[in-house]
Amino acid sequence: MAISKFAIARMQAYRSHTSLWIAATLSLGLLHGIAHAETPKDVLIEVAEHGPNSLDAMAPAANEFAQMASWQLYDRLITHGTKTLPDGKVMYDATKIQPELAKSWEIQDGGKTLIFHLREDATFHDGSPVTADDVKWSFDRAVSVGGFPTVQMAAGSLTDPKQFSVVDTHTFKITLPVADKLTLPDLAVPVPYVVNKKLALQHATTDDPWALKWTSLNDAGGGPFKVGSWKSGDRIVFDRFDNWKSGPTPALKRVVLREIASPGTRRALLEKGDVDVSVGLPPKDYAELAAAGKVNVVGTLMQNEQFNVDLNVTMKPFDDKRVRQAIAYALPYDSIMKQALYQRGEPLFGADPSAPYAPKWPVASKYNTDLDKAKALLKEAGYADGFKTDLYIDMSQTTVQEPMALLIQEQLKKIGISIEIHKVPGSEWFAKMGSKSMPMDINYFYGWLDYPEYFYFWTYDGKNNSVFNTANYSNPELDKLIDQARFESDPKAYDAIITKMNGIAMDDVPRVPVAHLYSDIAMQKNVKGYVYWFHTHLDLKSISKE
């Protein structure tokens, strides 16, 4: 990865006091010594442990911050409105679909045909007009590149380029084989964004017909922000695109995301007022910052999320359900909540064993710490003396996962299970998940669409070979129920399906639920407009500073 060719020119072009301030802070590396009061009101400084490894979320192995970058750089056809929760927090509203690049749309044929009318004045960052041909090419690309983007599109029954057509310059049509309630909301997630076709194709090759290598390093969007500069592993600078037509002009003129590995440094910079926002801090820090009250800490329960321990059902001894259940009864849940998560989430264990599972997700399992039950199940499965196995953790999540892994290691010794802990670099974690080679791992998943069957589609459905199915689980009965739930319109029948799905998942327990986590963020008190989104990252369009 290299610094964008635009970097120096864009920074010098910005008004003098901002340019000098940015240059000073970037050169200092740790950003210390600059008073928060000196920060221009139209500039936001955010610090995180990691940044994007690509500017294109469709590129192979693109990380979560690549999705964040794509959210700012590209338009989607539609977006969501917002709502205010009883406690005053603001989050996106899944029930409100609003225009973005598409100014209006029509749903015909009982939901099988969707026609979108594009804004005539929308342009890409290079000034070229956005057309329906760009939209079709972008959708063709998303369903064809494979991997995560293609599975994401399939979640809304978008699987074949033949489903997409150009009606005229500013009219785009989608045709579905069957109406799917997930199709419309699936168009508002980070993946189906609109790429500048003409610009991208100038850099396509026979081996890379979708120009993924070029777009992973370069901006081909038309969203509210464009790339000012980027140095992978160090920083990315977003500059406002003043000609953006798909929504109100953002208040921020520039946003700098700095990568600082040390959580202690990121916390100190925030407390001193040297930065505006800090993300990805350990739960302990968020708990202490919230208690101190000097900065604002917003913790929102992540939508459709589960934090869990995965058990690879294709590897011995976890191919035996009794062993998996033994692990579920052995985990030190209370210690994990207190010593690793610092209560920054809700427990997903200890549910009433006599009650059916509610038709929602996530739900608490009926497992609780009971070493006698765990020992009995191991003995029944032929492992009375225990066994040796390996537990993998993501190094980008070590502040939570390492203490949790140590607690699990110590606890499982009590029932004869010897665990070796392996740390995987964050840059390699996605590939490691895809390899399906970890006997045990600590992981989490949050669903962009707030439907139980969507979570199951990504993490339990054996037909998809999803990277997020790290347990390598496949159950034909459950797969069938997932498909039924996606297309069931009767509420009572739907609830019955979800309850049955939850029962199967908890009995087979390929992944042991531990907690429903908060999406935490800490910011200076003059930072306003934060909205929780399903992708958990900042939406820079809504942020302002007093």
RODO-2510 file (C-alpha; in nm, 4 decimals, decimal comma):
residues 546
     n   res          X          Y          Z
     1     m     0,0000     0,0000     0,0000
     2     a     0,1261     0,3495    -0,0805
     3     i     0,0342     0,7087    -0,0049
     4     s    -0,2245     0,8357    -0,2508
     5     k    -0,0892     1,0529    -0,5316
     6     f    -0,3328     1,3232    -0,4236
     7     a    -0,1940     1,3604    -0,0698
     8     i     0,0440     1,6572    -0,0851
     9     a    -0,1626     1,8596    -0,3306
    10     r    -0,4817     1,8220    -0,1313
    11     m    -0,3210     1,9084     0,1991
    12     q    -0,1601     2,2230     0,0584
    13     a    -0,4872     2,3256    -0,1015
    14     y    -0,6712     2,3313     0,2291
    15     r    -0,6947     2,6661     0,4051
    16     s    -0,3731     2,7601     0,5790
    17     h    -0,4604     2,7200     0,9490
    18     t    -0,6090     2,3756     0,8904
    19     s    -0,3181     2,2645     0,6701
    20     l    -0,0607     2,3715     0,9257
    21     w    -0,2508     2,2035     1,2065
    22     i    -0,2969     1,8779     1,0150
    23     a     0,0652     1,8750     0,9003
    24     a     0,1851     1,9281     1,2552
    25     t    -0,0338     1,6592     1,4044
    26     l     0,0429     1,4043     1,1344
    27     s     0,4165     1,4586     1,1602
    28     l     0,4078     1,4195     1,5373
    29     g     0,2716     1,0682     1,4986
    30     l     0,1219     1,0474     1,8464
    31     l    -0,0572     1,3795     1,8022
    32     h     0,0461     1,4938     2,1498
    33     g     0,1021     1,8509     2,2526
    34     i    -0,1845     2,0041     2,0497
    35     a    -0,4662     2,1491     2,2551
    36     h    -0,8108     2,0309     2,1609
    37     a    -0,9332     2,3897     2,1452
    38     e    -0,7041     2,4515     1,8480
    39     t    -0,8682     2,1818     1,6389
    40     p    -1,0706     2,3435     1,3561
    41     k    -1,4426     2,2822     1,3913
    42     d    -1,4673     2,1362     1,0415
    43     v    -1,1867     1,8841     1,1030
    44     l    -1,2284     1,5604     1,2981
    45     i    -0,9383     1,3530     1,4305
    46     e    -1,0214     0,9895     1,5011
    47     v    -0,7815     0,7274     1,6354
    48     a    -0,8143     0,3506     1,6070
    49     e    -0,5911     0,0475     1,6396
    50     h    -0,6373    -0,0346     1,2732
    51     g    -0,7428     0,1317     0,9524
    52     p    -0,8509     0,0099     0,6099
    53     n    -0,6362    -0,2437     0,4279
    54     s    -0,8232    -0,1543     0,1085
    55     l    -1,0362     0,1298    -0,0257
    56     d    -1,2683    -0,1242    -0,1863
    57     a    -1,4708    -0,3528     0,0400
    58     m    -1,5148    -0,5952    -0,2513
    59     a    -1,1407    -0,6653    -0,2694
    60     p    -1,0244    -1,0035    -0,1374
    61     a    -0,9552    -1,0034     0,2382
    62     a    -1,0805    -0,6449     0,2797
    63     n    -1,1181    -0,5730     0,6505
    64     e    -1,3926    -0,3970     0,8468
    65     f    -1,2250    -0,0585     0,8091
    66     a    -1,2268    -0,1113     0,4323
    67     q    -1,6038    -0,1308     0,4700
    68     m    -1,5891     0,1920     0,6707
    69     a    -1,3873     0,3622     0,3965
    70     s    -1,6222     0,2387     0,1243
    71     w    -1,9192     0,3721     0,3234
    72     q    -1,7740     0,7233     0,3041
    73     l    -1,6378     0,7068    -0,0525
    74     y    -1,9281     0,5479    -0,2389
    75     d    -2,3012     0,5970    -0,2787
    76     r    -2,5626     0,3252    -0,2506
    77     l    -2,9038     0,3433    -0,4142
    78     i    -3,0831     0,3846    -0,0827
    79     t    -3,0126     0,4430     0,2853
    80     h    -3,1971     0,4468     0,6186
    81     g    -3,3446     0,7144     0,8378
    82     t    -3,2727     0,7406     1,2103
    83     k    -3,4590     0,7041     1,5378
    84     t    -3,4012     0,8143     1,8978
    85     l    -3,4073     0,5451     2,1643
    86     p    -3,5710     0,5966     2,5066
    87     d    -3,2285     0,6595     2,6629
    88     g    -3,1553     0,9372     2,4116
    89     k    -2,9154     0,7421     2,1903
    90     v    -2,9644     0,7785     1,8158
    91     m    -2,9452     0,4844     1,5786
    92     y    -3,0413     0,4047     1,2241
    93     d    -3,4013     0,2961     1,1714
    94     a    -3,4351    -0,0322     0,9833
    95     t    -3,8015     0,0489     0,9101
    96     k    -3,7218     0,3742     0,7278
    97     i    -3,5834     0,3430     0,3752
    98     q    -3,4723     0,6754     0,2298
    99     p    -3,3255     0,7944    -0,1007
   100     e    -2,9537     0,8212    -0,1589
   101     l    -2,8349     0,7903    -0,5197
   102     a    -3,1852     0,6827    -0,6190
   103     k    -3,4301     0,9696    -0,5741
   104     s    -3,7284     0,7332    -0,5957
   105     w    -3,8192     0,3719    -0,6702
   106     e    -4,1124     0,1471    -0,7518
   107     i    -4,1810    -0,2095    -0,6391
   108     q    -4,3881    -0,4105    -0,8856
   109     d    -4,4992    -0,7689    -0,9569
   110     g    -4,5614    -0,8477    -0,5926
   111     g    -4,2081    -0,7495    -0,4983
   112     k    -4,0242    -0,9285    -0,7788
   113     t    -3,9419    -0,6132    -0,9790
   114     l    -3,7682    -0,3061    -0,8351
   115     i    -3,7167     0,0039    -1,0505
   116     f    -3,4877     0,2844    -0,9321
   117     h    -3,4801     0,6383    -1,0676
   118     l    -3,1370     0,7961    -1,0234
   119     r    -3,0536     1,1585    -0,9536
   120     e    -2,9725     1,3277    -1,2819
   121     d    -2,7159     1,5627    -1,1249
   122     a    -2,5054     1,3037    -0,9387
   123     t    -2,1372     1,2850    -1,0330
   124     f    -1,8374     1,0797    -0,9349
   125     h    -1,5387     1,2387    -0,7654
   126     d    -1,3673     1,2852    -1,1031
   127     g    -1,6653     1,4879    -1,2273
   128     s    -1,8130     1,2276    -1,4616
   129     p    -2,1917     1,1685    -1,4404
   130     v    -2,3354     0,8685    -1,2572
   131     t    -2,5554     0,6565    -1,4844
   132     a    -2,7624     0,3418    -1,4622
   133     d    -2,4872     0,1688    -1,6586
   134     d    -2,2496     0,2354    -1,3665
   135     v    -2,5056     0,0868    -1,1291
   136     k    -2,5520    -0,2278    -1,3369
   137     w    -2,1777    -0,2813    -1,3741
   138     s    -2,1298    -0,2348    -1,0005
   139     f    -2,4042    -0,4858    -0,9183
   140     d    -2,2693    -0,7305    -1,1785
   141     r    -1,9339    -0,6927    -1,0073
   142     a    -2,0719    -0,7536    -0,6574
   143     v    -2,2426    -1,0819    -0,7505
   144     s    -1,9439    -1,2025    -0,9550
   145     v    -1,6270    -1,1334    -0,7547
   146     g    -1,6966    -1,4178    -0,5112
   147     g    -1,6311    -1,4352    -0,1408
   148     f    -1,7941    -1,2035     0,1083
   149     p    -1,9499    -0,9498    -0,1351
   150     t    -2,1186    -1,2184    -0,3422
   151     v    -2,2609    -1,4003    -0,0387
   152     q    -2,3827    -1,0666     0,0982
   153     m    -2,5702    -0,9954    -0,2250
   154     a    -2,7158    -1,3467    -0,2180
   155     a    -2,8649    -1,2696     0,1235
   156     g    -3,1115    -1,0486    -0,0659
   157     s    -3,1614    -1,2977    -0,3540
   158     l    -2,9243    -1,0983    -0,5762
   159     t    -2,7159    -1,3669    -0,7434
   160     d    -2,7007    -1,3232    -1,1212
   161     p    -2,6020    -1,0307    -1,3492
   162     k    -2,9062    -1,1187    -1,5604
   163     q    -3,1219    -0,9824    -1,2775
   164     f    -2,9928    -0,6287    -1,3410
   165     s    -3,0828    -0,4131    -1,6403
   166     v    -3,0582    -0,0552    -1,7654
   167     v    -3,3931     0,0953    -1,8600
   168     d    -3,2471     0,4313    -1,9608
   169     t    -2,9614     0,6612    -1,8579
   170     h    -3,1026     0,7217    -1,5113
   171     t    -3,3295     0,4186    -1,4568
   172     f    -3,2078     0,0854    -1,3198
   173     k    -3,4130    -0,2332    -1,2785
   174     i    -3,3766    -0,5429    -1,0605
   175     t    -3,5748    -0,8586    -1,1358
   176     l    -3,6036    -1,1301    -0,8733
   177     p    -3,7078    -1,4935    -0,9144
   178     v    -3,9182    -1,4595    -0,5983
   179     a    -4,0016    -1,1668    -0,3730
   180     d    -3,7560    -1,1424    -0,0836
   181     k    -3,8087    -0,9148     0,2189
   182     l    -3,4307    -0,8868     0,2550
   183     t    -3,3686    -0,7430    -0,0923
   184     l    -3,4454    -0,3770    -0,0255
   185     p    -3,2570    -0,3499     0,3064
   186     d    -2,9699    -0,5444     0,1494
   187     l    -2,9254    -0,2546    -0,0941
   188     a    -2,8490    -0,0184     0,1953
   189     v    -2,5516    -0,2111     0,3412
   190     p    -2,1877    -0,1263     0,2567
   191     v    -2,1468    -0,3804    -0,0271
   192     p    -2,3770    -0,2790    -0,3194
   193     y    -2,2149     0,0589    -0,3800
   194     v    -2,1813     0,2316    -0,7129
   195     v    -1,8355     0,2345    -0,8746
   196     n    -1,7195     0,4620    -1,1551
   197     k    -1,7279     0,2021    -1,4336
   198     k    -1,5347     0,3991    -1,6946
   199     l    -1,2564     0,4890    -1,4522
   200     a    -1,2275     0,1376    -1,3091
   201     l    -1,2210    -0,0316    -1,6496
   202     q    -0,9210     0,1785    -1,7495
   203     h    -0,7302    -0,0291    -1,4941
   204     a    -0,8904    -0,3698    -1,5519
   205     t    -0,6849    -0,6610    -1,6831
   206     t    -0,7565    -1,0071    -1,8160
   207     d    -0,6729    -1,1506    -1,4756
   208     d    -0,8591    -0,8738    -1,2925
   209     p    -1,1639    -0,7820    -1,5035
   210     w    -1,3265    -0,5929    -1,2156
   211     a    -1,0154    -0,3804    -1,1469
   212     l    -1,0087    -0,4883    -0,7824
   213     k    -0,6338    -0,4323    -0,7502
   214     w    -0,6642    -0,0733    -0,8663
   215     t    -0,9754     0,0164    -0,6675
   216     s    -0,8242    -0,1341    -0,3533
   217     l    -0,5642     0,1448    -0,3741
   218     n    -0,7599     0,4212    -0,5441
   219     d    -1,0872     0,6120    -0,5120
   220     a    -1,3479     0,5369    -0,7805
   221     g    -1,6500     0,6664    -0,5914
   222     g    -1,9006     0,9464    -0,5808
   223     g    -1,9886     0,9465    -0,2100
   224     p    -1,9885     1,2324     0,0414
   225     f    -1,6123     1,2081     0,1012
   226     k    -1,3129     1,1404    -0,1209
   227     v    -0,9608     1,0278    -0,0386
   228     g    -0,7287     1,3140     0,0477
   229     s    -0,4364     1,0850     0,1264
   230     w    -0,3780     0,7336     0,2476
   231     k    -0,0822     0,5483     0,3908
   232     s    -0,1811     0,1988     0,4917
   233     g    -0,0862     0,1213     0,8489
   234     d    -0,0583     0,4889     0,9366
   235     r    -0,3477     0,7163     0,8393
   236     i    -0,6208     0,7952     0,5936
   237     v    -0,7538     1,1455     0,5258
   238     f    -1,1074     1,1965     0,3948
   239     d    -1,1928     1,5271     0,2258
   240     r    -1,5508     1,6381     0,1802
   241     f    -1,6856     1,6060    -0,1763
   242     d    -1,8552     1,9413    -0,2124
   243     n    -2,0445     1,8348    -0,5238
   244     w    -2,2185     1,5442    -0,3525
   245     k    -2,5894     1,5470    -0,4413
   246     s    -2,7261     1,2424    -0,2575
   247     g    -2,7863     1,4150     0,0772
   248     p    -2,7184     1,7267     0,2835
   249     t    -2,3621     1,8595     0,2643
   250     p    -2,1621     1,7176     0,5587
   251     a    -2,0507     1,9640     0,8258
   252     l    -1,6987     1,8217     0,8378
   253     k    -1,4590     1,9331     0,5688
   254     r    -1,1860     1,6872     0,6584
   255     v    -1,1512     1,3725     0,8706
   256     v    -0,8196     1,2170     0,9703
   257     l    -0,8194     0,8565     1,0896
   258     r    -0,4871     0,7714     1,2554
   259     e    -0,3790     0,4174     1,3372
   260     i    -0,2226     0,3925     1,6826
   261     a    -0,1612     0,0422     1,8116
   262     s    -0,1488     0,1204     2,1826
   263     p    -0,4942     0,1497     2,3439
   264     g    -0,3319     0,3330     2,6343
   265     t    -0,2010     0,5989     2,3974
   266     r    -0,5363     0,6308     2,2230
   267     r    -0,7098     0,6773     2,5569
   268     a    -0,4525     0,9325     2,6761
   269     l    -0,4844     1,1372     2,3573
   270     l    -0,8605     1,1496     2,4027
   271     e    -0,8414     1,2421     2,7706
   272     k    -0,5922     1,5206     2,6961
   273     g    -0,8184     1,6568     2,4241
   274     d    -0,5674     1,5974     2,1456
   275     v    -0,8109     1,3877     1,9392
   276     d    -1,1859     1,4010     1,8890
   277     v    -1,2863     1,0353     1,8774
   278     s    -1,1315     0,7087     1,9892
   279     v    -1,2687     0,3727     1,8753
   280     g    -1,1726     0,0155     1,9557
   281     l    -1,0641     0,0753     2,3140
   282     p    -1,0758    -0,2153     2,5607
   283     p    -1,4007    -0,2547     2,7563
   284     k    -1,2138    -0,1627     3,0751
   285     d    -1,1234     0,1768     2,9295
   286     y    -1,4772     0,2492     2,8137
   287     a    -1,6123     0,1545     3,1560
   288     e    -1,3637     0,3836     3,3307
   289     l    -1,4098     0,6719     3,0851
   290     a    -1,7863     0,6502     3,1237
   291     a    -1,7527     0,6599     3,5023
   292     a    -1,5143     0,9580     3,4922
   293     g    -1,7487     1,1620     3,2735
   294     k    -1,4843     1,3870     3,1100
   295     v    -1,5715     1,2589     2,7631
   296     n    -1,8879     1,1104     2,6172
   297     v    -1,9025     0,7323     2,5959
   298     v    -2,1878     0,5890     2,3908
   299     g    -2,2496     0,2168     2,4216
   300     t    -2,5210     0,0666     2,2027
   301     l    -2,6042    -0,3024     2,1998
   302     m    -2,4900    -0,4230     1,8605
   303     q    -2,7695    -0,5224     1,6296
   304     n    -2,8104    -0,8948     1,5656
   305     e    -2,4799    -0,9769     1,7378
   306     q    -2,3352    -1,2704     1,9267
   307     f    -1,9939    -1,3017     2,0958
   308     n    -1,9059    -1,6678     2,1249
   309     v    -1,6612    -1,9552     2,1359
   310     d    -1,6623    -2,1532     1,8109
   311     l    -1,6085    -2,5299     1,8070
   312     n    -1,5154    -2,6839     1,4709
   313     v    -1,7643    -2,9671     1,4249
   314     t    -1,5523    -3,1361     1,1561
   315     m    -1,2551    -3,1819     1,3924
   316     k    -1,2227    -3,4330     1,6716
   317     p    -1,3322    -3,4235     1,9458
   318     f    -1,5742    -3,1449     1,8556
   319     d    -1,7486    -3,3629     1,5991
   320     d    -1,9247    -3,5121     1,9041
   321     k    -2,2171    -3,2980     2,0241
   322     r    -2,1640    -3,4141     2,3811
   323     v    -1,8142    -3,2655     2,3838
   324     r    -1,9473    -2,9368     2,2520
   325     q    -2,2144    -2,9353     2,5208
   326     a    -1,9488    -3,0126     2,7817
   327     i    -1,7565    -2,7017     2,6750
   328     a    -2,0789    -2,5015     2,6960
   329     y    -2,1260    -2,6164     3,0553
   330     a    -1,7614    -2,5546     3,1447
   331     l    -1,7001    -2,1969     3,0293
   332     p    -1,6385    -1,9448     3,3114
   333     y    -1,9136    -1,7090     3,1965
   334     d    -1,9285    -1,4788     3,4986
   335     s    -1,5515    -1,4330     3,5049
   336     i    -1,5484    -1,3518     3,1348
   337     m    -1,8185    -1,0892     3,1783
   338     k    -1,6350    -0,9256     3,4697
   339     q    -1,2654    -0,9666     3,3891
   340     a    -1,2581    -0,9608     3,0080
   341     l    -1,5692    -0,7661     2,9067
   342     y    -1,6097    -0,5429     3,2140
   343     q    -1,9854    -0,5840     3,1737
   344     r    -1,9854    -0,3988     2,8389
   345     g    -2,2596    -0,6251     2,7106
   346     e    -2,5460    -0,8480     2,8171
   347     p    -2,5047    -1,2156     2,9162
   348     l    -2,6114    -1,4783     2,6641
   349     f    -2,6180    -1,7732     2,9051
   350     g    -2,8248    -1,9056     3,1923
   351     a    -3,1712    -1,8961     3,0300
   352     d    -3,4622    -2,0818     3,1873
   353     p    -3,4083    -2,4476     3,0856
   354     s    -3,7828    -2,5182     3,0968
   355     a    -3,8884    -2,2387     2,8597
   356     p    -3,8804    -2,2485     2,4786
   357     y    -3,6447    -2,0119     2,3008
   358     a    -3,7960    -1,6781     2,2037
   359     p    -3,8432    -1,6104     1,8299
   360     k    -3,5661    -1,3511     1,8170
   361     w    -3,1887    -1,3234     1,7964
   362     p    -2,9653    -1,3141     1,9865
   363     v    -3,1059    -1,5232     2,2682
   364     a    -2,9412    -1,6503     2,5849
   365     s    -2,8551    -2,0198     2,5878
   366     k    -2,9691    -2,2546     2,8634
   367     y    -2,6088    -2,3378     2,9504
   368     n    -2,4430    -2,2114     3,2650
   369     t    -2,1179    -2,2986     3,4404
   370     d    -2,1644    -2,6528     3,5741
   371     l    -1,8423    -2,8535     3,5825
   372     d    -2,0158    -3,1687     3,7048
   373     k    -2,2385    -3,1751     3,3973
   374     a    -1,9362    -3,1005     3,1779
   375     k    -1,7409    -3,3940     3,3265
   376     a    -2,0361    -3,6290     3,2871
   377     l    -2,0780    -3,5396     2,9199
   378     l    -1,7068    -3,5853     2,8524
   379     k    -1,7156    -3,9273     3,0181
   380     e    -2,0192    -4,0269     2,8134
   381     a    -1,8379    -3,9195     2,4957
   382     g    -1,5310    -4,1259     2,5873
   383     y    -1,3115    -3,8389     2,7064
   384     a    -1,3200    -3,8920     3,0812
   385     d    -0,9500    -3,8025     3,1005
   386     g    -0,9943    -3,4966     2,8825
   387     f    -0,7922    -3,4098     2,5714
   388     k    -0,5587    -3,1515     2,4193
   389     t    -0,6740    -2,8889     2,1729
   390     d    -0,5939    -2,5433     2,0340
   391     l    -0,7736    -2,2128     2,0878
   392     y    -0,7188    -1,9267     1,8395
   393     i    -0,7672    -1,5580     1,9051
   394     d    -0,7567    -1,2451     1,6899
   395     m    -0,4613    -1,0230     1,7870
   396     s    -0,6582    -0,7145     1,6854
   397     q    -0,8949    -0,8058     1,9716
   398     t    -0,6320    -0,9111     2,2269
   399     t    -0,7438    -0,6728     2,5005
   400     v    -1,0636    -0,8779     2,5277
   401     q    -0,9801    -1,2124     2,3748
   402     e    -0,6487    -1,2805     2,5489
   403     p    -0,7790    -1,2490     2,9070
   404     m    -1,0857    -1,4441     2,7994
   405     a    -0,8674    -1,7175     2,6472
   406     l    -0,6602    -1,7391     2,9656
   407     l    -0,9747    -1,7714     3,1762
   408     i    -1,0998    -2,0506     2,9484
   409     q    -0,7606    -2,2239     2,9544
   410     e    -0,7514    -2,2220     3,3346
   411     q    -1,1134    -2,3340     3,3661
   412     l    -1,0951    -2,6238     3,1211
   413     k    -0,7914    -2,7652     3,3025
   414     k    -1,0346    -2,8494     3,5814
   415     i    -1,2078    -3,1041     3,3563
   416     g    -0,8886    -3,2400     3,1993
   417     i    -0,8827    -3,0319     2,8812
   418     s    -0,5422    -2,8855     2,7982
   419     i    -0,5550    -2,5802     2,5690
   420     e    -0,2745    -2,4137     2,3748
   421     i    -0,3544    -2,0534     2,2822
   422     h    -0,2562    -1,9241     1,9388
   423     k    -0,2565    -1,5533     1,8461
   424     v    -0,3354    -1,4696     1,4834
   425     p    -0,2374    -1,1244     1,3492
   426     g    -0,5426    -0,9133     1,2732
   427     s    -0,4350    -0,8814     0,9096
   428     e    -0,4497    -1,2613     0,8772
   429     w    -0,7605    -1,3300     1,0838
   430     f    -1,0104    -1,3156     0,7992
   431     a    -0,8070    -1,5646     0,5960
   432     k    -0,7687    -1,7889     0,9000
   433     m    -1,1450    -1,7883     0,9491
   434     g    -1,1943    -1,8829     0,5858
   435     s    -0,9563    -2,1773     0,6183
   436     k    -1,1934    -2,3476     0,8665
   437     s    -0,8818    -2,4888     1,0324
   438     m    -0,9251    -2,3735     1,3943
   439     p    -1,0505    -2,6360     1,6428
   440     m    -1,1611    -2,3590     1,8808
   441     d    -1,1701    -1,9846     1,8375
   442     i    -1,3140    -1,6776     2,0045
   443     n    -1,5216    -1,4781     1,7621
   444     y    -1,8235    -1,2603     1,7090
   445     f    -2,0580    -1,1688     1,4299
   446     y    -2,3089    -0,8892     1,3918
   447     g    -2,5732    -0,8909     1,1226
   448     w    -2,6144    -0,5878     0,8990
   449     l    -2,9797    -0,6839     0,8527
   450     d    -3,1818    -0,7206     1,1697
   451     y    -3,3391    -1,0596     1,1021
   452     p    -3,2528    -1,3839     1,2866
   453     e    -3,2431    -1,5782     0,9609
   454     y    -2,9856    -1,3321     0,8251
   455     f    -2,7538    -1,4149     1,1150
   456     y    -2,8099    -1,7839     1,0537
   457     f    -2,7547    -1,7415     0,6793
   458     w    -2,4040    -1,6124     0,7447
   459     t    -2,2926    -1,8227     1,0395
   460     y    -2,4846    -2,1535     1,0469
   461     d    -2,5987    -2,2237     0,6896
   462     g    -2,3917    -2,5134     0,5569
   463     k    -2,4742    -2,4391     0,1918
   464     n    -2,2977    -2,1018     0,1792
   465     n    -1,9441    -2,1932     0,2864
   466     s    -1,9409    -1,8498     0,4525
   467     v    -1,6146    -1,7300     0,6029
   468     f    -1,8105    -1,6534     0,9203
   469     n    -1,9153    -2,0178     0,9675
   470     t    -1,5891    -2,0850     1,1487
   471     a    -1,7460    -2,3832     1,3240
   472     n    -1,7797    -2,5412     0,9774
   473     y    -2,1324    -2,6380     1,0777
   474     s    -2,3840    -2,7936     0,8437
   475     n    -2,7282    -2,9222     0,9340
   476     p    -2,9707    -2,9863     0,6442
   477     e    -3,2725    -2,9465     0,8719
   478     l    -3,1534    -2,6061     0,9920
   479     d    -3,0555    -2,4985     0,6387
   480     k    -3,4105    -2,5728     0,5240
   481     l    -3,5588    -2,3710     0,8101
   482     i    -3,3327    -2,0744     0,7299
   483     d    -3,4673    -2,0670     0,3748
   484     q    -3,8249    -2,1033     0,4997
   485     a    -3,7851    -1,8115     0,7413
   486     r    -3,6496    -1,5847     0,4675
   487     f    -3,9685    -1,6157     0,2649
   488     e    -4,2329    -1,6761     0,5341
   489     s    -4,4908    -1,3945     0,5500
   490     d    -4,7231    -1,5275     0,8221
   491     p    -4,6026    -1,3883     1,1604
   492     k    -4,7063    -1,6911     1,3675
   493     a    -4,5491    -1,9370     1,1273
   494     y    -4,2347    -1,7235     1,1118
   495     d    -4,2020    -1,7101     1,4909
   496     a    -4,2424    -2,0865     1,5125
   497     i    -3,9624    -2,1347     1,2591
   498     i    -3,7238    -1,9028     1,4460
   499     t    -3,7972    -2,0714     1,7800
   500     k    -3,7213    -2,4107     1,6238
   501     m    -3,4008    -2,2774     1,4649
   502     n    -3,2828    -2,1429     1,7988
   503     g    -3,3525    -2,4758     1,9663
   504     i    -3,1474    -2,6675     1,7097
   505     a    -2,8564    -2,4238     1,7273
   506     m    -2,8434    -2,4315     2,1064
   507     d    -2,8720    -2,8095     2,1287
   508     d    -2,6051    -2,8735     1,8646
   509     v    -2,4015    -2,5786     2,0031
   510     p    -2,1371    -2,5426     1,7277
   511     r    -2,0775    -2,2008     1,8806
   512     v    -2,1231    -2,1299     2,2493
   513     p    -2,2929    -1,7924     2,3117
   514     v    -2,1235    -1,5768     2,5737
   515     a    -2,2443    -1,2172     2,5433
   516     h    -2,4337    -0,9607     2,3392
   517     l    -2,1757    -0,6829     2,3134
   518     y    -2,1967    -0,3069     2,3138
   519     s    -2,0678    -0,1049     2,0222
   520     d    -1,8695     0,1502     2,2232
   521     i    -1,7293     0,4831     2,1132
   522     a    -1,5693     0,7658     2,3135
   523     m    -1,5647     1,1267     2,1943
   524     q    -1,5123     1,4821     2,3065
   525     k    -1,8262     1,6479     2,4355
   526     n    -1,8316     1,8956     2,1475
   527     v    -1,8650     1,6131     1,8929
   528     k    -2,2300     1,5871     1,7936
   529     g    -2,4431     1,3837     1,5572
   530     y    -2,3169     1,0343     1,6328
   531     v    -2,5538     0,7682     1,5006
   532     y    -2,5152     0,3963     1,5664
   533     w    -2,5205     0,2077     1,2354
   534     f    -2,5371    -0,1646     1,1760
   535     h    -2,1787    -0,1601     1,0433
   536     t    -2,0692    -0,0081     1,3832
   537     h    -1,8434     0,2586     1,2269
   538     l    -1,8805     0,6360     1,2218
   539     d    -2,1005     0,7765     0,9488
   540     l    -1,9082     1,0963     0,8796
   541     k    -2,2052     1,2593     0,7051
   542     s    -2,3878     1,3221     1,0310
   543     i    -2,0976     1,4297     1,2533
   544     s    -2,0362     1,7922     1,3499
   545     k    -1,8393     1,9795     1,6159
   546     e    -1,9579     2,2655     1,8320
***
